[in-house]
Amino acid sequence: MKISMHVYVDKLLAELPLDMNGVFKTPVALHLFNLDEGANTLPEEKGQLFHHIVAKLLYLCRRT
């Protein structure tokens, strides 16, 4: 049996906004757990999109 979620990943990537096109060498940065008290919160629409994408990524990680 072979399990593949290539179509799921392709659909997930197609949902991402165009301004999320950064490239990083590693997903972990030194400032990962530092809080920026002066940072602005995301607008409601972008916040919902962020949570939607993170939930899909968590599903992907747990299922394959």
Secondary structure as GFF3:
##gff-version 3
##sequence-region A 1 64
A	DSSP	alpha_helix	6	15	.	.	.	ID=ss1
A	DSSP	alpha_helix	44	63	.	.	.	ID=ss2
###
